Amino acid sequence: MATETVIQGTPPPSSNRSLVSFQILSDLHLELNEQYSQFEIPACARYLILAGDVGYLADYEQYREFIKNQTDRFELVFLVLGNHEFYKASVAAGIEKARRLERESCLNGRLVLLRQRRFDIPGSHVTLLGCTLWSKVPDQSRDIVRSKIKDYKNIEGWTVDEHNAAHDSDFSWLGQEIESIRNENAKAEEEQIQTRSVLVVTHHAPCLQGTSNPQHGESPWRFAFASDVLGQIPGDVKIWVFGHTHYTVDFMRNGIRVVSNQRGYVRPGSDLNGNQNSFDTRKIISMQ
């Protein structure tokens, strides 16, 4: 049975807001033993969010067939790119493959690539904002992150400097979009019309505390997985979906629901989840 929680915005008392449901998953890691054709997602909502690390875009045909299986059953599939999407290629090459994937005629326009992109759900007042949001690696952690994190070996030309620059770009874009929506909502309130509720989707986590297994809480390379940005986010954001940490959580922080549903590394035929919390292929979040 699908798990569902409703988050409501702040509409005028007389308004009726459409309820929008999203099925959310991340970190499927279908590259492991090439599970692209084996892993199944039961369709429990109109919209599917894949918050990164589905597999390698370098495995293009297999990746495309997996996405096609989803676009055949969901009205729209929203894809955020994780770090593993770029493995066995460069970031630039991976982005080009993702753009090519979005244009594939077999997907019938149902794949939406959330790479620094805003998407307003038709017939509702729900807005998605999506990007990878690479983490911010502080100077004192550069060496340990470089030595421990496989991105710098498996993504061509990728460096800590590139990683941090990508964070700055993503976070700057995200802040500008949220501020723009905040201004739209202020005007809407003046005109007594419905305001927009924002759902943010990133691959990397938006806060350090609570998003990873507690045993990794003080890891010197934890900055490769998350950045503390929630304190800089205004109240128009209702839900933040993330991945990357292989730790499934659902909690409130600074008035924002922070939620993940991460599979992790699971070999074919295994009954065990790749993380210690409860990954649920039917996980649904809903908002108005």
MOBELCOR-V105122 format. One record per residue. N is the residue number from 1. RES is the residue in one letter. BURIAL is 1 if it has 24 or more other C-alpha atoms within 12 Angstrom, else 0. D_CENTER is the distance of its C-alpha to the mean C-alpha in whole Angstrom. Layout:
# MOBELCOR-V105122
n->(N:N)
res->(RES:RES)
burial->(BURIAL:BURIAL)
d_center->(D_CENTER:D_CENTER)
This chain:
# MOBELCOR-V105122
n->(1:2:3:4:5:6:7:8:9:10:11:12:13:14:15:16:17:18:19:20:21:22:23:24:25:26:27:28:29:30:31:32:33:34:35:36:37:38:39:40:41:42:43:44:45:46:47:48:49:50:51:52:53:54:55:56:57:58:59:60:61:62:63:64:65:66:67:68:69:70:71:72:73:74:75:76:77:78:79:80:81:82:83:84:85:86:87:88:89:90:91:92:93:94:95:96:97:98:99:100:101:102:103:104:105:106:107:108:109:110:111:112:113:114:115:116:117:118:119:120:121:122:123:124:125:126:127:128:129:130:131:132:133:134:135:136:137:138:139:140:141:142:143:144:145:146:147:148:149:150:151:152:153:154:155:156:157:158:159:160:161:162:163:164:165:166:167:168:169:170:171:172:173:174:175:176:177:178:179:180:181:182:183:184:185:186:187:188:189:190:191:192:193:194:195:196:197:198:199:200:201:202:203:204:205:206:207:208:209:210:211:212:213:214:215:216:217:218:219:220:221:222:223:224:225:226:227:228:229:230:231:232:233:234:235:236:237:238:239:240:241:242:243:244:245:246:247:248:249:250:251:252:253:254:255:256:257:258:259:260:261:262:263:264:265:266:267:268:269:270:271:272:273:274:275:276:277:278:279:280:281:282:283:284:285:286:287:288)
res->(M:A:T:E:T:V:I:Q:G:T:P:P:P:S:S:N:R:S:L:V:S:F:Q:I:L:S:D:L:H:L:E:L:N:E:Q:Y:S:Q:F:E:I:P:A:C:A:R:Y:L:I:L:A:G:D:V:G:Y:L:A:D:Y:E:Q:Y:R:E:F:I:K:N:Q:T:D:R:F:E:L:V:F:L:V:L:G:N:H:E:F:Y:K:A:S:V:A:A:G:I:E:K:A:R:R:L:E:R:E:S:C:L:N:G:R:L:V:L:L:R:Q:R:R:F:D:I:P:G:S:H:V:T:L:L:G:C:T:L:W:S:K:V:P:D:Q:S:R:D:I:V:R:S:K:I:K:D:Y:K:N:I:E:G:W:T:V:D:E:H:N:A:A:H:D:S:D:F:S:W:L:G:Q:E:I:E:S:I:R:N:E:N:A:K:A:E:E:E:Q:I:Q:T:R:S:V:L:V:V:T:H:H:A:P:C:L:Q:G:T:S:N:P:Q:H:G:E:S:P:W:R:F:A:F:A:S:D:V:L:G:Q:I:P:G:D:V:K:I:W:V:F:G:H:T:H:Y:T:V:D:F:M:R:N:G:I:R:V:V:S:N:Q:R:G:Y:V:R:P:G:S:D:L:N:G:N:Q:N:S:F:D:T:R:K:I:I:S:M:Q)
burial->(0:0:0:0:0:0:1:1:1:1:0:0:0:0:0:0:1:0:1:1:1:1:1:1:1:1:1:1:1:1:1:1:0:1:1:1:0:0:1:0:1:1:1:1:1:1:1:1:1:1:1:1:1:1:1:1:1:1:1:1:0:1:1:1:1:1:1:1:1:1:1:1:1:1:1:1:1:1:1:1:1:1:1:1:1:1:1:1:1:1:1:0:0:1:1:0:1:1:1:0:1:1:0:0:0:0:1:0:0:1:1:1:1:1:1:1:1:1:1:0:1:0:0:0:1:1:1:1:1:1:1:1:1:1:1:1:1:1:0:0:0:1:0:0:1:1:0:0:1:0:1:1:0:0:1:0:0:1:1:1:0:1:1:1:0:1:1:0:0:1:1:0:0:1:1:0:1:1:0:0:1:1:0:0:1:0:0:0:0:0:0:0:0:1:1:1:1:1:1:1:1:1:1:1:1:1:1:1:1:1:1:1:0:0:0:0:0:0:0:1:1:1:1:1:1:1:1:1:1:1:0:0:1:1:1:1:1:1:1:1:1:1:1:1:1:1:1:1:1:1:0:0:1:0:0:1:1:1:1:1:1:1:1:1:1:1:0:0:0:0:0:0:1:1:1:0:0:0:1:1:1:1:1:1:1:1:1:1)
d_center->(23:20:18:18:18:19:18:20:21:24:26:30:32:33:30:28:24:23:20:17:15:12:12:9:8:7:10:12:14:16:18:20:23:22:21:19:22:22:19:19:17:19:18:18:17:17:14:11:7:6:3:6:9:11:14:16:16:20:20:20:22:21:17:18:20:18:16:19:19:16:17:21:20:17:18:15:12:9:7:5:8:8:11:13:13:15:18:21:21:20:17:19:20:17:16:19:18:15:17:20:18:17:20:22:24:24:20:22:20:17:14:12:11:9:10:11:12:13:14:16:16:20:23:21:20:16:14:10:10:7:7:7:9:11:13:17:20:23:26:27:25:24:27:26:22:23:26:23:20:20:18:21:23:21:20:23:24:21:22:21:22:20:17:18:19:16:14:17:16:13:14:17:15:13:16:18:16:16:20:21:19:21:24:24:24:27:29:28:29:32:33:32:29:26:23:20:17:14:10:8:4:4:4:8:9:11:14:16:18:17:13:15:18:21:23:21:21:24:23:24:21:18:18:16:13:13:14:16:15:15:19:19:17:19:19:18:14:15:11:8:5:4:6:9:12:13:14:13:14:14:16:17:17:19:19:15:14:11:10:9:10:10:13:14:17:20:23:24:26:25:25:23:19:18:17:20:18:18:15:16:15:16:14:14:13:16:16:19)
